[in-house]
Amino acid sequence: MTRFAVLVEVSLRPGIADPQGATIERALPALGFQRISAVRAGKAFRFVLDAADEESARTEVDQLCRRLLTNPVIEDSAVTLEPTP
């Protein structure tokens, strides 16, 4: 078994309204941040997974994303796996 540090970054698909990102973007000038635009909010999940190899780890994480961590109709996910000692 290999232990993997997993990072799943979830973001709204292009074209899906992002009210949280829009609210943050509207607040930025009042906080002195004038040159930031196109803000999109998302979420990240970090966890450790024990798996036989990277391929099986990726398969399990992809299933987890589809079944629990994302709404595949409106969200995309990016997965990063790193073996840990």
C-alpha positions in Angstrom: 0.0 0.0 0.0 1.1 3.5 -0.7 -0.2 6.6 1.1 -1.2 9.5 -1.0 -1.8 13.1 0.0 -4.8 14.2 -2.0 -5.9 17.7 -2.9 -9.3 18.0 -4.7 -10.1 21.5 -6.0 -13.7 22.1 -6.9 -14.8 25.0 -9.1 -17.9 26.0 -10.9 -18.0 25.2 -14.6 -17.6 28.1 -17.0 -20.8 29.9 -17.6 -22.3 29.0 -14.2 -23.2 32.1 -12.1 -20.9 32.5 -9.1 -22.6 34.9 -6.6 -19.9 34.3 -4.0 -17.1 35.3 -6.4 -19.1 38.3 -7.6 -19.6 39.5 -4.0 -15.9 39.2 -3.3 -15.0 41.0 -6.5 -17.4 43.9 -5.6 -15.8 44.2 -2.2 -12.2 44.4 -3.4 -12.0 48.1 -4.4 -13.2 49.1 -1.0 -10.4 47.1 0.5 -7.8 48.8 -1.7 -7.5 46.0 -4.3 -8.1 47.8 -7.6 -6.4 45.5 -10.2 -8.2 42.2 -9.4 -11.0 40.9 -11.6 -12.7 37.7 -12.8 -13.0 36.3 -9.2 -14.3 32.8 -9.0 -14.9 31.1 -5.7 -14.4 27.4 -5.1 -13.6 24.8 -2.4 -10.7 22.5 -1.6 -10.6 19.2 0.1 -7.4 17.7 1.5 -7.1 14.2 2.8 -4.8 11.1 3.0 -5.7 7.9 1.0 -4.1 4.5 1.2 -4.1 2.7 -2.1 -2.3 0.0 -4.0 -1.0 2.4 -6.6 -1.6 5.9 -8.1 -4.0 4.6 -10.7 -6.3 3.0 -8.1 -6.0 6.0 -5.9 -7.0 8.3 -8.7 -10.0 6.0 -9.6 -11.2 6.1 -6.0 -10.9 9.8 -5.7 -12.7 10.3 -9.0 -15.6 8.2 -7.7 -15.6 10.2 -4.5 -15.8 13.4 -6.4 -18.7 12.2 -8.6 -20.6 10.7 -5.6 -20.0 13.3 -2.9 -17.6 16.2 -3.3 -19.0 17.8 -6.5 -22.2 18.4 -8.3 -21.0 17.2 -11.8 -23.8 19.2 -13.5 -22.3 22.5 -12.4 -18.9 21.8 -11.0 -15.5 20.5 -12.2 -12.7 19.1 -10.0 -9.0 18.9 -10.3 -7.2 16.2 -8.4 -3.6 16.3 -7.2 -2.0 13.1 -5.7 1.4 13.0 -4.0 2.9 9.9 -2.5 3.8 10.5 1.1 6.4 8.6 3.2 
